[in-house]
Amino acid sequence: MEIGGSTLVGYPAGEVRGRSAVVGTVPVGDRYGTIVAETPFHPLDHTWPDQPADEGTIGGLAVVDCVTGAVEEGGETVHLGGDIPVRRGTPGWNWLVVHVTDGPVPGREVELVVDEARRRALSAGHTACHLTALALNAALAGRWRKEIPADGLGHPDFDQTAITSSRILPDGSQDVYRLGKSLRRKGFTAEGLAEDLPEIAQRVNDRLKAWIAADAPVWIDSPGSELTARRTWHCGLPEGEVAIPCGGTHLSRTSRLGSVTATLELSGDGSELTMHTVVGH
């Protein structure tokens, strides 16, 4: 099967509905994978699987999964998810959104409908995730003995330096940070962190409250509609505009979060810090 080009996506602009031509189908285990020219669906990114795939329908059938695929230009084999043999965005490859259903999708042109409530909840979780990361950076700024790269607000970027995993949840997120020898060599002071966690969490939550009250605008800068276009999340916070590379979906203003609460949990041996973020509309 030869695919004519990469899938064009509308989710960065907030699209949740669309109609498009079917350009190919692939087997996904005992299920069916449908590829269309344009889609509003956000697929799971296999390289950094933080935001889960959208749910909804394609051609009236339930989309049970939505994954990233890739096929070499002129080739016929579509590789899915972790089986993709090249780096995301490698030239000479077409990058695809594959909508997985239990049965074959009828017709050469289909209607695509994303579950709006789930999309909104995941968008809220992702926006809150970025804000809590920035707030955590600020709250931990005094624990650095050495200079490291700063975030968009000028604080040492603990989030990007220490993060090992991030998971976007409906109306929330969970981020895990490694506090090992490598981070200490970079200048982070972990001594006394357990005792200071309540105060650090309070500083994070106070900053989040102020940012939500500021009704700051949020937008996605996208250089193109291709799945692999390098998109950037922007937020016009009172301290200044922040930009973070991101391929997920988001709300359009901080006020639409309603409230955000972060809790911090240190592992028993002190080697990991987990931040739980919850959005309360």
Accessible surface in RSA format (square Angstrom, percent):
REM  Atomic radii and reference values for relative SASA: ProtOr
REM  Chains: A
REM  Algorithm: Lee & Richards
REM  Probe-radius: 1.40
REM  Slices: 20
REM RES _ NUM      All-atoms   Total-Side   Main-Chain    Non-polar    All polar
REM                ABS   REL    ABS   REL    ABS   REL    ABS   REL    ABS   REL
RES MET A   1    70.53  36.5  37.53  24.8  33.00  78.6  48.81  41.5  21.72  28.8
RES GLU A   2   125.78  72.2  99.96  75.6  25.82  61.5  26.06  50.4  99.72  81.4
RES ILE A   3     8.60   4.9   0.96   0.7   7.64  18.4   1.19   0.9   7.41  20.1
RES GLY A   4    84.12 103.7   0.00   N/A  84.12 103.7  43.62 119.7  40.50  90.7
RES GLY A   5    30.90  38.1   0.00   N/A  30.90  38.1  21.61  59.3   9.29  20.8
RES SER A   6    31.52  26.6  14.73  19.7  16.78  38.7   4.62   9.8  26.89  37.7
RES THR A   7     1.38   1.0   0.00   0.0   1.38   3.3   1.38   1.8   0.00   0.0
RES LEU A   8    65.92  36.7  65.38  46.8   0.54   1.4  65.73  46.2   0.19   0.5
RES VAL A   9     9.95   6.5   0.00   0.0   9.95  24.0   1.63   1.4   8.31  22.6
RES GLY A  10    11.21  13.8   0.00   N/A  11.21  13.8   8.88  24.4   2.33   5.2
RES TYR A  11     6.45   3.0   4.52   2.6   1.93   5.0   0.06   0.0   6.39   7.9
RES PRO A  12    25.57  18.6  10.33   9.4  15.25  55.4  10.79   8.9  14.78  91.9
RES ALA A  13    88.82  81.7  47.23  72.9  41.58  94.6  59.86  84.3  28.96  76.7
RES GLY A  14    48.63  60.0   0.00   N/A  48.63  60.0  29.70  81.5  18.93  42.4
RES GLU A  15    88.46  50.8  81.32  61.5   7.14  17.0  30.72  59.4  57.74  47.1
RES VAL A  16    30.25  19.9  28.44  25.7   1.81   4.4  28.44  24.7   1.81   4.9
RES ARG A  17   137.41  57.7 122.65  62.5  14.75  35.1  47.25  64.6  90.16  54.6
RES GLY A  18    24.68  30.4   0.00   N/A  24.68  30.4  24.63  67.6   0.05   0.1
RES ARG A  19   141.09  59.2 109.31  55.7  31.78  75.7  47.08  64.3  94.01  57.0
RES SER A  20     8.92   7.5   2.35   3.1   6.57  15.1   7.50  16.0   1.42   2.0
RES ALA A  21    47.74  43.9  44.13  68.1   3.61   8.2  44.13  62.1   3.61   9.6
RES VAL A  22    38.64  25.4  17.83  16.1  20.81  50.1  17.83  15.5  20.81  56.4
RES VAL A  23    58.84  38.7  35.65  32.3  23.19  55.9  45.10  39.2  13.74  37.3
RES GLY A  24    10.80  13.3   0.00   N/A  10.80  13.3  10.23  28.1   0.57   1.3
RES THR A  25    83.26  59.2  68.77  69.7  14.50  34.5  36.39  48.9  46.88  70.9
RES VAL A  26    15.76  10.4  11.40  10.3   4.35  10.5  14.37  12.5   1.39   3.8
RES PRO A  27   112.40  81.9  97.36  88.8  15.04  54.7 100.84  83.3  11.56  71.8
RES VAL A  28    35.66  23.5  30.61  27.7   5.05  12.2  32.54  28.3   3.12   8.5
RES GLY A  29    76.86  94.8   0.00   N/A  76.86  94.8  46.23 126.9  30.63  68.6
RES ASP A  30   134.72  94.4 104.30 103.8  30.42  71.9  49.81 117.2  84.91  84.7
RES ARG A  31   100.47  42.2  96.11  49.0   4.36  10.4  12.17  16.6  88.30  53.5
RES TYR A  32    95.24  44.5  94.92  54.0   0.32   0.8  53.00  39.8  42.24  52.1
RES GLY A  33     0.02   0.0   0.00   N/A   0.02   0.0   0.02   0.0   0.00   0.0
RES THR A  34     0.87   0.6   0.87   0.9   0.00   0.0   0.11   0.1   0.76   1.1
RES ILE A  35     0.40   0.2   0.40   0.3   0.00   0.0   0.40   0.3   0.00   0.0
RES VAL A  36     0.73   0.5   0.00   0.0   0.73   1.8   0.00   0.0   0.73   2.0
RES ALA A  37    41.10  37.8  33.65  51.9   7.45  16.9  39.48  55.6   1.62   4.3
RES GLU A  38    98.72  56.7  96.92  73.3   1.79   4.3  16.02  31.0  82.69  67.5
RES THR A  39     3.96   2.8   0.00   0.0   3.96   9.4   2.62   3.5   1.34   2.0
RES PRO A  40     2.68   2.0   2.60   2.4   0.07   0.3   2.60   2.2   0.07   0.5
RES PHE A  41     0.00   0.0   0.00   0.0   0.00   0.0   0.00   0.0   0.00   0.0
RES HIS A  42     8.84   4.8   8.84   6.1   0.00   0.0   2.28   2.3   6.56   7.6
RES PRO A  43     4.55   3.3   3.31   3.0   1.24   4.5   3.31   2.7   1.24   7.7
RES LEU A  44    57.23  31.9  55.68  39.8   1.55   3.9  55.68  39.1   1.55   4.2
RES ASP A  45    34.33  24.0  33.50  33.3   0.84   2.0  15.48  36.4  18.85  18.8
RES HIS A  46    46.23  25.3  22.93  15.9  23.30  59.6  23.12  23.8  23.11  26.9
RES THR A  47    72.20  51.4  41.55  42.1  30.65  73.1  42.02  56.4  30.19  45.6
RES TRP A  48   113.28  45.5 112.28  54.3   1.01   2.4  99.93  53.3  13.35  21.7
RES PRO A  49    66.25  48.3  59.47  54.2   6.77  24.6  60.20  49.7   6.05  37.6
RES ASP A  50    21.96  15.4  21.42  21.3   0.54   1.3   0.37   0.9  21.59  21.5
RES GLN A  51     2.38   1.3   1.07   0.8   1.31   3.1   1.07   2.3   1.31   1.0
RES PRO A  52    15.85  11.5  14.47  13.2   1.37   5.0  15.85  13.1   0.00   0.0
RES ALA A  53    11.53  10.6   6.25   9.6   5.28  12.0   6.25   8.8   5.28  14.0
RES ASP A  54     1.53   1.1   0.36   0.4   1.17   2.8   0.16   0.4   1.36   1.4
RES GLU A  55    77.88  44.7  77.30  58.5   0.58   1.4  17.77  34.4  60.11  49.1
RES GLY A  56    16.87  20.8   0.00   N/A  16.87  20.8  10.25  28.1   6.62  14.8
RES THR A  57    47.97  34.1  47.92  48.6   0.05   0.1  38.50  51.7   9.47  14.3
RES ILE A  58     0.00   0.0   0.00   0.0   0.00   0.0   0.00   0.0   0.00   0.0
RES GLY A  59    25.46  31.4   0.00   N/A  25.46  31.4  12.59  34.6  12.87  28.8
RES GLY A  60    65.50  80.8   0.00   N/A  65.50  80.8  34.04  93.4  31.46  70.5
RES LEU A  61    60.16  33.5  58.99  42.2   1.17   3.0  60.16  42.3   0.00   0.0
RES ALA A  62    63.83  58.7  54.16  83.6   9.67  22.0  54.16  76.3   9.67  25.6
RES VAL A  63     5.61   3.7   0.00   0.0   5.61  13.5   0.00   0.0   5.61  15.2
RES VAL A  64    59.92  39.4  26.56  24.0  33.37  80.4  33.23  28.9  26.69  72.4
RES ASP A  65    57.63  40.4  53.63  53.4   3.99   9.4  11.87  27.9  45.76  45.6
RES CYS A  66     0.00   0.0   0.00   0.0   0.00   0.0   0.00   0.0   0.00   0.0
RES VAL A  67    22.73  15.0  22.73  20.6   0.00   0.0  22.73  19.7   0.00   0.0
RES THR A  68     1.24   0.9   0.52   0.5   0.72   1.7   0.02   0.0   1.21   1.8
RES GLY A  69     0.00   0.0   0.00   N/A   0.00   0.0   0.00   0.0   0.00   0.0
RES ALA A  70     0.00   0.0   0.00   0.0   0.00   0.0   0.00   0.0   0.00   0.0
RES VAL A  71     1.08   0.7   1.08   1.0   0.00   0.0   1.08   0.9   0.00   0.0
RES GLU A  72    95.55  54.9  93.59  70.8   1.97   4.7  15.75  30.5  79.80  65.2
RES GLU A  73   106.01  60.9  85.06  64.3  20.96  49.9  25.07  48.5  80.95  66.1
RES GLY A  74    62.68  77.3   0.00   N/A  62.68  77.3  27.56  75.6  35.12  78.7
RES GLY A  75    23.97  29.6   0.00   N/A  23.97  29.6  22.85  62.7   1.12   2.5
RES GLU A  76   123.56  70.9 109.43  82.8  14.13  33.7  27.16  52.5  96.40  78.7
RES THR A  77    89.86  63.9  80.96  82.1   8.90  21.2  50.37  67.7  39.48  59.7
RES VAL A  78    21.14  13.9   0.40   0.4  20.74  50.0   0.40   0.3  20.74  56.3
RES HIS A  79    51.49  28.1  48.12  33.4   3.37   8.6  29.70  30.6  21.79  25.4
RES LEU A  80    37.10  20.7  31.26  22.4   5.83  14.7  31.31  22.0   5.79  15.6
RES GLY A  81    14.81  18.3   0.00   N/A  14.81  18.3  14.81  40.6   0.00   0.0
RES GLY A  82    76.52  94.4   0.00   N/A  76.52  94.4  35.89  98.5  40.63  91.0
RES ASP A  83   112.43  78.8  96.56  96.1  15.87  37.5  23.56  55.4  88.87  88.6
RES ILE A  84    16.13   9.2   0.00   0.0  16.13  38.9   0.00   0.0  16.13  43.8
RES PRO A  85    85.42  62.3  43.73  39.9  41.69 151.5  57.02  47.1  28.40 176.5
RES VAL A  86    42.12  27.7  27.59  25.0  14.53  35.0  36.09  31.4   6.03  16.4
RES ARG A  87   205.41  86.2 196.11 100.0   9.30  22.1  80.31 109.8 125.10  75.8
RES ARG A  88    67.18  28.2  50.87  25.9  16.32  38.9  24.56  33.6  42.62  25.8
RES GLY A  89    36.25  44.7   0.00   N/A  36.25  44.7  14.05  38.5  22.21  49.7
RES THR A  90    39.77  28.3  33.72  34.2   6.05  14.4  32.26  43.3   7.51  11.4
RES PRO A  91   121.78  88.8 100.54  91.7  21.23  77.2 110.84  91.5  10.94  68.0
RES GLY A  92    35.69  44.0   0.00   N/A  35.69  44.0  25.79  70.8   9.90  22.2
RES TRP A  93    33.99  13.6  23.97  11.6  10.02  23.5  14.80   7.9  19.19  31.1
RES ASN A  94    14.14   9.8  14.14  13.7   0.00   0.0   0.00   0.0  14.14  13.7
RES TRP A  95     4.47   1.8   4.47   2.2   0.00   0.0   4.32   2.3   0.16   0.3
RES LEU A  96     0.44   0.2   0.44   0.3   0.00   0.0   0.44   0.3   0.00   0.0
RES VAL A  97     0.00   0.0   0.00   0.0   0.00   0.0   0.00   0.0   0.00   0.0
RES VAL A  98     0.00   0.0   0.00   0.0   0.00   0.0   0.00   0.0   0.00   0.0
RES HIS A  99     0.00   0.0   0.00   0.0   0.00   0.0   0.00   0.0   0.00   0.0
RES VAL A 100     2.63   1.7   2.63   2.4   0.00   0.0   2.63   2.3   0.00   0.0
RES THR A 101     0.22   0.2   0.22   0.2   0.00   0.0   0.22   0.3   0.00   0.0
RES ASP A 102    92.97  65.1  73.74  73.4  19.22  45.5  35.80  84.2  57.17  57.0
RES GLY A 103    20.62  25.4   0.00   N/A  20.62  25.4  17.36  47.7   3.26   7.3
RES PRO A 104    89.63  65.3  80.50  73.4   9.13  33.2  81.92  67.6   7.71  47.9
RES VAL A 105    22.11  14.5   0.94   0.9  21.16  51.0   0.94   0.8  21.16  57.4
RES PRO A 106    87.26  63.6  71.82  65.5  15.44  56.1  82.41  68.0   4.85  30.1
RES GLY A 107    55.38  68.3   0.00   N/A  55.38  68.3  34.29  94.1  21.09  47.2
RES ARG A 108   216.83  91.0 208.35 106.2   8.48  20.2  80.14 109.5 136.70  82.8
RES GLU A 109    93.45  53.7  80.31  60.8  13.14  31.3  20.48  39.6  72.97  59.6
RES VAL A 110     3.22   2.1   0.91   0.8   2.31   5.6   3.22   2.8   0.00   0.0
RES GLU A 111    64.76  37.2  62.55  47.3   2.22   5.3  31.84  61.6  32.92  26.9
RES LEU A 112     0.17   0.1   0.17   0.1   0.00   0.0   0.17   0.1   0.00   0.0
RES VAL A 113    38.98  25.6  38.70  35.0   0.28   0.7  38.70  33.6   0.28   0.8
RES VAL A 114     2.66   1.7   0.43   0.4   2.22   5.4   0.52   0.5   2.14   5.8
RES ASP A 115    59.42  41.6  48.99  48.8  10.43  24.7  17.17  40.4  42.26  42.1
RES GLU A 116    87.59  50.3  81.54  61.7   6.05  14.4  17.71  34.3  69.88  57.1
RES ALA A 117    65.28  60.0  57.60  88.9   7.69  17.5  58.01  81.7   7.27  19.3
RES ARG A 118    57.74  24.2  50.47  25.7   7.27  17.3  20.67  28.3  37.07  22.5
RES ARG A 119    13.22   5.6  13.01   6.6   0.22   0.5  11.01  15.0   2.21   1.3
RES ARG A 120   127.18  53.4 124.14  63.3   3.04   7.2  49.96  68.3  77.22  46.8
RES ALA A 121    16.03  14.7  13.82  21.3   2.22   5.0  15.56  21.9   0.47   1.2
RES LEU A 122     0.00   0.0   0.00   0.0   0.00   0.0   0.00   0.0   0.00   0.0
RES SER A 123     5.03   4.2   5.03   6.7   0.00   0.0   1.99   4.2   3.04   4.3
RES ALA A 124     0.00   0.0   0.00   0.0   0.00   0.0   0.00   0.0   0.00   0.0
RES GLY A 125     0.00   0.0   0.00   N/A   0.00   0.0   0.00   0.0   0.00   0.0
RES HIS A 126     3.95   2.2   3.95   2.7   0.00   0.0   1.73   1.8   2.22   2.6
RES THR A 127     0.00   0.0   0.00   0.0   0.00   0.0   0.00   0.0   0.00   0.0
RES ALA A 128     0.00   0.0   0.00   0.0   0.00   0.0   0.00   0.0   0.00   0.0
RES CYS A 129    10.18   7.7  10.05  11.2   0.13   0.3   0.00   0.0  10.18  11.0
RES HIS A 130    21.17  11.6  21.10  14.7   0.07   0.2  14.36  14.8   6.81   7.9
RES LEU A 131     0.00   0.0   0.00   0.0   0.00   0.0   0.00   0.0   0.00   0.0
RES THR A 132     0.00   0.0   0.00   0.0   0.00   0.0   0.00   0.0   0.00   0.0
RES ALA A 133     8.61   7.9   8.61  13.3   0.00   0.0   8.61  12.1   0.00   0.0
RES LEU A 134     3.62   2.0   3.62   2.6   0.00   0.0   3.62   2.5   0.00   0.0
RES ALA A 135     0.28   0.3   0.00   0.0   0.28   0.6   0.00   0.0   0.28   0.7
RES LEU A 136     0.00   0.0   0.00   0.0   0.00   0.0   0.00   0.0   0.00   0.0
RES ASN A 137     2.20   1.5   2.17   2.1   0.03   0.1   0.00   0.0   2.20   2.1
RES ALA A 138    15.00  13.8   0.43   0.7  14.58  33.2   0.62   0.9  14.39  38.1
RES ALA A 139    10.43   9.6   0.81   1.2   9.62  21.9   4.54   6.4   5.89  15.6
RES LEU A 140     0.74   0.4   0.54   0.4   0.20   0.5   0.74   0.5   0.00   0.0
RES ALA A 141    30.48  28.0  21.24  32.8   9.24  21.0  21.44  30.2   9.03  23.9
RES GLY A 142    80.88  99.7   0.00   N/A  80.88  99.7  43.28 118.8  37.60  84.2
RES ARG A 143    34.10  14.3  30.52  15.6   3.58   8.5  20.98  28.7  13.12   8.0
RES TRP A 144    27.59  11.1   3.66   1.8  23.93  56.2   3.64   1.9  23.95  38.9
RES ARG A 145   148.81  62.5 109.56  55.9  39.25  93.4  71.41  97.6  77.40  46.9
RES LYS A 146   113.98  55.6 101.89  62.5  12.09  28.8  72.59  65.3  41.39  44.1
RES GLU A 147   175.17 100.6 136.81 103.5  38.36  91.3  57.18 110.6 117.99  96.3
RES ILE A 148    20.47  11.6   7.90   5.9  12.56  30.3  12.60   9.1   7.86  21.3
RES PRO A 149   107.82  78.6  95.29  86.9  12.53  45.6 107.24  88.5   0.59   3.7
RES ALA A 150    60.51  55.6  31.45  48.5  29.06  66.1  31.45  44.3  29.06  77.0
RES ASP A 151    17.41  12.2   4.16   4.1  13.25  31.3   9.36  22.0   8.05   8.0
RES GLY A 152    48.67  60.0   0.00   N/A  48.67  60.0  20.73  56.9  27.94  62.6
RES LEU A 153    30.30  16.9   1.70   1.2  28.60  71.9   8.36   5.9  21.95  59.1
RES GLY A 154    55.26  68.1   0.00   N/A  55.26  68.1  28.51  78.2  26.75  59.9
RES HIS A 155    42.07  23.0  41.97  29.2   0.10   0.3  19.75  20.4  22.32  26.0
RES PRO A 156    29.36  21.4  28.53  26.0   0.82   3.0  29.19  24.1   0.17   1.1
RES ASP A 157    19.64  13.8  19.64  19.5   0.00   0.0   2.28   5.4  17.36  17.3
RES PHE A 158     0.02   0.0   0.02   0.0   0.00   0.0   0.02   0.0   0.00   0.0
RES ASP A 159    13.61   9.5  13.61  13.5   0.00   0.0   0.73   1.7  12.89  12.9
RES GLN A 160   118.57  66.3  96.58  70.6  21.99  52.4  37.47  79.8  81.10  61.5
RES THR A 161    37.55  26.7  12.03  12.2  25.52  60.8  12.15  16.3  25.40  38.4
RES ALA A 162     5.11   4.7   0.00   0.0   5.11  11.6   4.01   5.6   1.10   2.9
RES ILE A 163    37.86  21.5  18.01  13.4  19.85  47.9  18.01  13.0  19.85  53.9
RES THR A 164    71.40  50.8  43.76  44.4  27.64  65.9  46.44  62.4  24.96  37.7
RES SER A 165    53.18  44.9  51.09  68.2   2.09   4.8  40.40  86.0  12.78  17.9
RES SER A 166    16.41  13.9   5.83   7.8  10.58  24.4   3.39   7.2  13.01  18.2
RES ARG A 167   109.98  46.2 109.96  56.1   0.02   0.1  38.62  52.8  71.36  43.3
RES ILE A 168     0.34   0.2   0.34   0.3   0.00   0.0   0.34   0.2   0.00   0.0
RES LEU A 169    71.62  39.9  71.62  51.2   0.01   0.0  71.62  50.3   0.00   0.0
RES PRO A 170    73.72  53.7  58.60  53.4  15.12  55.0  58.60  48.4  15.12  94.0
RES ASP A 171    43.58  30.5  39.72  39.5   3.86   9.1  10.82  25.5  32.76  32.7
RES GLY A 172     2.91   3.6   0.00   N/A   2.91   3.6   2.91   8.0   0.00   0.0
RES SER A 173     1.78   1.5   0.00   0.0   1.78   4.1   0.00   0.0   1.78   2.5
RES GLN A 174    69.48  38.9  68.17  49.8   1.31   3.1   3.21   6.8  66.27  50.3
RES ASP A 175     2.42   1.7   2.42   2.4   0.00   0.0   0.89   2.1   1.53   1.5
RES VAL A 176    20.52  13.5  20.52  18.6   0.00   0.0  20.52  17.8   0.00   0.0
RES TYR A 177     0.08   0.0   0.08   0.0   0.00   0.0   0.00   0.0   0.08   0.1
RES ARG A 178   117.73  49.4 116.09  59.2   1.64   3.9  36.93  50.5  80.80  49.0
RES LEU A 179     2.16   1.2   1.25   0.9   0.91   2.3   1.65   1.2   0.52   1.4
RES GLY A 180    13.56  16.7   0.00   N/A  13.56  16.7  12.78  35.1   0.77   1.7
RES LYS A 181   162.17  79.1 156.36  95.9   5.81  13.8  99.11  89.2  63.06  67.2
RES SER A 182    57.84  48.9  54.40  72.6   3.44   7.9  34.86  74.2  22.97  32.2
RES LEU A 183     7.98   4.4   5.35   3.8   2.63   6.6   6.53   4.6   1.45   3.9
RES ARG A 184    87.40  36.7  85.65  43.7   1.75   4.2  40.20  54.9  47.20  28.6
RES ARG A 185   159.76  67.1 146.32  74.6  13.44  32.0  77.59 106.0  82.17  49.8
RES LYS A 186    95.66  46.7  87.96  54.0   7.70  18.3  57.68  51.9  37.98  40.5
RES GLY A 187     0.00   0.0   0.00   N/A   0.00   0.0   0.00   0.0   0.00   0.0
RES PHE A 188     1.09   0.5   0.59   0.4   0.50   1.3   0.59   0.4   0.50   1.4
RES THR A 189    37.58  26.7  37.53  38.1   0.05   0.1  32.92  44.2   4.66   7.0
RES ALA A 190    13.14  12.1   4.78   7.4   8.36  19.0   5.14   7.2   7.99  21.2
RES GLU A 191   122.06  70.1 106.65  80.7  15.40  36.7  74.63 144.4  47.42  38.7
RES GLY A 192    38.35  47.3   0.00   N/A  38.35  47.3  24.99  68.6  13.36  29.9
RES LEU A 193     3.19   1.8   2.18   1.6   1.00   2.5   2.18   1.5   1.00   2.7
RES ALA A 194    56.58  52.0  42.62  65.8  13.95  31.7  43.03  60.6  13.54  35.9
RES GLU A 195   135.06  77.5 106.61  80.7  28.45  67.7  70.33 136.0  64.73  52.9
RES ASP A 196    55.55  38.9  54.51  54.3   1.04   2.5   6.57  15.5  48.98  48.8
RES LEU A 197    18.30  10.2  17.87  12.8   0.43   1.1  18.07  12.7   0.23   0.6
RES PRO A 198    96.87  70.6  81.46  74.3  15.41  56.0  90.49  74.7   6.38  39.7
RES GLU A 199   104.00  59.7  97.00  73.4   7.00  16.7  38.80  75.1  65.20  53.2
RES ILE A 200     2.51   1.4   2.51   1.9   0.00   0.0   2.51   1.8   0.00   0.0
RES ALA A 201    16.31  15.0  16.31  25.2   0.00   0.0  16.31  23.0   0.00   0.0
RES GLN A 202   101.69  56.9  99.81  72.9   1.87   4.5  37.59  80.0  64.09  48.6
RES ARG A 203   100.80  42.3  94.93  48.4   5.87  14.0  60.84  83.2  39.95  24.2
RES VAL A 204     0.18   0.1   0.08   0.1   0.10   0.2   0.18   0.2   0.00   0.0
RES ASN A 205    33.43  23.1  29.80  28.8   3.63   8.7  16.07  38.7  17.36  16.8
RES ASP A 206    77.01  53.9  69.22  68.9   7.80  18.4  27.72  65.2  49.30  49.2
RES ARG A 207    75.18  31.6  69.56  35.5   5.63  13.4  13.46  18.4  61.72  37.4
RES LEU A 208     0.28   0.2   0.17   0.1   0.11   0.3   0.28   0.2   0.00   0.0
RES LYS A 209   157.54  76.9 152.17  93.4   5.37  12.8  98.74  88.9  58.80  62.6
RES ALA A 210    58.12  53.4  46.24  71.4  11.88  27.0  53.87  75.9   4.25  11.3
RES TRP A 211     2.24   0.9   2.24   1.1   0.00   0.0   1.37   0.7   0.87   1.4
RES ILE A 212    15.77   9.0  14.57  10.9   1.21   2.9  14.57  10.5   1.21   3.3
RES ALA A 213    85.39  78.5  47.53  73.4  37.86  86.1  59.35  83.6  26.04  69.0
RES ALA A 214    45.63  42.0  12.83  19.8  32.80  74.6  24.95  35.1  20.68  54.8
RES ASP A 215    53.75  37.7  51.95  51.7   1.80   4.3  19.80  46.6  33.95  33.9
RES ALA A 216     2.78   2.6   0.43   0.7   2.35   5.3   2.78   3.9   0.00   0.0
RES PRO A 217    50.45  36.8  50.45  46.0   0.00   0.0  50.45  41.7   0.00   0.0
RES VAL A 218     9.00   5.9   0.53   0.5   8.47  20.4   0.53   0.5   8.47  23.0
RES TRP A 219   101.24  40.6  94.55  45.8   6.69  15.7  85.00  45.3  16.24  26.3
RES ILE A 220    36.16  20.6  10.29   7.7  25.88  62.4  10.29   7.4  25.88  70.2
RES ASP A 221    77.70  54.4  73.93  73.6   3.77   8.9  10.44  24.6  67.25  67.1
RES SER A 222    45.55  38.5  18.11  24.2  27.44  63.2  16.89  36.0  28.65  40.1
RES PRO A 223   103.00  75.1  56.70  51.7  46.30 168.3  70.08  57.9  32.92 204.6
RES GLY A 224    24.51  30.2   0.00   N/A  24.51  30.2  22.94  62.9   1.57   3.5
RES SER A 225    58.06  49.1  52.58  70.2   5.48  12.6  14.28  30.4  43.78  61.3
RES GLU A 226    78.43  45.0  78.43  59.3   0.00   0.0  28.90  55.9  49.53  40.4
RES LEU A 227     1.85   1.0   1.85   1.3   0.00   0.0   1.85   1.3   0.00   0.0
RES THR A 228    29.52  21.0  17.25  17.5  12.26  29.2   1.06   1.4  28.46  43.0
RES ALA A 229    19.42  17.9   3.28   5.1  16.14  36.7  14.16  19.9   5.25  13.9
RES ARG A 230   204.93  86.0 188.29  96.0  16.63  39.6  75.84 103.7 129.08  78.2
RES ARG A 231    10.55   4.4   3.20   1.6   7.35  17.5   1.36   1.9   9.19   5.6
RES THR A 232    32.44  23.1  32.44  32.9   0.00   0.0   9.88  13.3  22.56  34.1
RES TRP A 233     0.00   0.0   0.00   0.0   0.00   0.0   0.00   0.0   0.00   0.0
RES HIS A 234    26.13  14.3  26.13  18.2   0.00   0.0  24.38  25.1   1.75   2.0
RES CYS A 235     0.00   0.0   0.00   0.0   0.00   0.0   0.00   0.0   0.00   0.0
RES GLY A 236    23.87  29.4   0.00   N/A  23.87  29.4  11.98  32.9  11.88  26.6
RES LEU A 237     8.07   4.5   0.00   0.0   8.07  20.3   0.00   0.0   8.07  21.7
RES PRO A 238    91.90  67.0  46.56  42.4  45.34 164.8  60.64  50.1  31.26 194.3
RES GLU A 239    93.80  53.9  53.80  40.7  40.00  95.2  50.74  98.1  43.06  35.2
RES GLY A 240    29.37  36.2   0.00   N/A  29.37  36.2  29.37  80.6   0.00   0.0
RES GLU A 241   103.08  59.2  74.25  56.2  28.83  68.6  25.39  49.1  77.70  63.4
RES VAL A 242     0.43   0.3   0.18   0.2   0.25   0.6   0.43   0.4   0.00   0.0
RES ALA A 243    52.95  48.7  30.58  47.2  22.38  50.9  30.66  43.2  22.29  59.1
RES ILE A 244    33.99  19.3  33.69  25.1   0.30   0.7  33.99  24.5   0.00   0.0
RES PRO A 245   114.25  83.3  99.40  90.6  14.85  54.0  99.83  82.4  14.42  89.6
RES CYS A 246    15.81  12.0   3.65   4.1  12.16  28.6  10.15  25.7   5.66   6.1
RES GLY A 247    37.77  46.6   0.00   N/A  37.77  46.6  22.98  63.1  14.78  33.1
RES GLY A 248     4.37   5.4   0.00   N/A   4.37   5.4   1.27   3.5   3.10   7.0
RES THR A 249     4.74   3.4   3.09   3.1   1.65   3.9   4.74   6.4   0.00   0.0
RES HIS A 250    31.45  17.2   2.07   1.4  29.38  75.1   2.07   2.1  29.38  34.2
RES LEU A 251    19.84  11.0  15.20  10.9   4.64  11.7  18.27  12.8   1.57   4.2
RES SER A 252    50.45  42.6  43.08  57.5   7.38  17.0  43.23  92.1   7.22  10.1
RES ARG A 253    84.29  35.4  84.29  43.0   0.00   0.0  25.02  34.2  59.27  35.9
RES THR A 254     0.00   0.0   0.00   0.0   0.00   0.0   0.00   0.0   0.00   0.0
RES SER A 255    47.42  40.1  33.71  45.0  13.71  31.6  23.41  49.9  24.01  33.6
RES ARG A 256   146.00  61.3 128.31  65.4  17.69  42.1  41.44  56.6 104.56  63.4
RES LEU A 257     0.00   0.0   0.00   0.0   0.00   0.0   0.00   0.0   0.00   0.0
RES GLY A 258    41.99  51.8   0.00   N/A  41.99  51.8  22.04  60.5  19.95  44.7
RES SER A 259    53.41  45.1  51.73  69.0   1.68   3.9  38.37  81.7  15.03  21.1
RES VAL A 260    10.54   6.9   0.00   0.0  10.54  25.4   0.13   0.1  10.42  28.3
RES THR A 261    70.90  50.4  69.78  70.7   1.11   2.7  41.32  55.5  29.58  44.7
RES ALA A 262     0.75   0.7   0.08   0.1   0.67   1.5   0.08   0.1   0.67   1.8
RES THR A 263    73.42  52.2  71.77  72.8   1.65   3.9  65.16  87.5   8.26  12.5
RES LEU A 264    24.40  13.6   0.90   0.6  23.51  59.1   1.00   0.7  23.40  63.0
RES GLU A 265    99.31  57.0  95.54  72.3   3.77   9.0  33.93  65.6  65.38  53.4
RES LEU A 266    43.21  24.1  22.03  15.8  21.18  53.2  22.03  15.5  21.18  57.0
RES SER A 267    40.38  34.1  24.36  32.5  16.02  36.9  34.79  74.1   5.58   7.8
RES GLY A 268    92.49 114.1   0.00   N/A  92.49 114.1  46.23 126.9  46.26 103.6
RES ASP A 269   118.87  83.3  76.51  76.2  42.36 100.2  50.39 118.6  68.48  68.3
RES GLY A 270    20.56  25.4   0.00   N/A  20.56  25.4  15.75  43.2   4.81  10.8
RES SER A 271    23.47  19.8  20.78  27.7   2.69   6.2  16.81  35.8   6.67   9.3
RES GLU A 272    63.20  36.3  62.82  47.5   0.38   0.9   5.53  10.7  57.68  47.1
RES LEU A 273     0.60   0.3   0.60   0.4   0.00   0.0   0.60   0.4   0.00   0.0
RES THR A 274    21.05  15.0  21.05  21.3   0.00   0.0   5.25   7.1  15.80  23.9
RES MET A 275     0.00   0.0   0.00   0.0   0.00   0.0   0.00   0.0   0.00   0.0
RES HIS A 276    57.78  31.6  57.41  39.9   0.37   0.9  42.79  44.1  14.99  17.4
RES THR A 277     2.74   1.9   0.00   0.0   2.74   6.5   0.00   0.0   2.74   4.1
RES VAL A 278    91.10  59.9  89.92  81.4   1.18   2.8  89.92  78.1   1.18   3.2
RES VAL A 279     9.29   6.1   0.00   0.0   9.29  22.4   0.00   0.0   9.29  25.2
RES GLY A 280    34.24  42.2   0.00   N/A  34.24  42.2  28.67  78.7   5.57  12.5
RES HIS A 281   129.12  70.6  65.26  45.4  63.86 163.4  74.97  77.3  54.15  63.0
END  Absolute sums over single chains surface
CHAIN  1 A    12810.5       9445.0       3365.5       6782.8       6027.7
END  Absolute sums over all chains
TOTAL         12810.5       9445.0       3365.5       6782.8       6027.7
